[in-house]
Amino acid sequence: MPNKALRILIADEQHFHRMKTERNLNQLGYFRIAPVHSLAELLSVVEYGCEPFDLVIINATLCTGTGLDLLAFCQDNQQIRHALIYDAQKAGLPALFAVQRHNVRISQARVPDQETLEDLMSRVDMPAHGSLRGHARQQGGLRA
């Protein structure tokens, strides 16, 4: 069952790409999604957010020609727990990072498809080990 409290940010200049990605996440049960359309908006929302984003999905072309190292930004920012950078080839990100690097996943796809998002969410939306439910199960208090 999806964790409905997960905070997700989608950054893409193309309205259609943002909407398609949001719809695919909705179909997976995630609805706490903030779409942004520019690098400036992305940086503001991440920097001034009151709590970290569980997942940031970014079209790499937002940063083309800006000098921002998007990979380092996502890896080193405490306001971003996980990130998916897509359309990476257009932005000149090396293909050798195509699988996963720490909490950042890079994709050459133009837009993340349903299968990519399902796999990604299975990694992002992992049950909390310290939760009350998990603790009770370990103690034999709850039955599956």
Sequence and secondary structure as in RCSB ss.txt:
>XXXX:A:sequence
MPNKALRILIADEQHFHRMKTERNLNQLGYFRIAPVHSLAELLSVVEYGCEPFDLVIINATLCTGTGLDLLAFCQ
DNQQIRHALIYDAQKAGLPALFAVQRHNVRISQARVPDQETLEDLMSRVDMPAHGSLRGHARQQGGLRA
>XXXX:A:secstr
   TT  EEEE S HHHHHHHHHHHHHTT   EEEE SHHHHHHHHHH SS BSEEEEEGGGGTTT   HHHHHH
H TTBS EEEESTTTTT  GGGSS BTTEEE  SSS  HHHHHHHHHHHS   TTSHHHHHHHTT S  
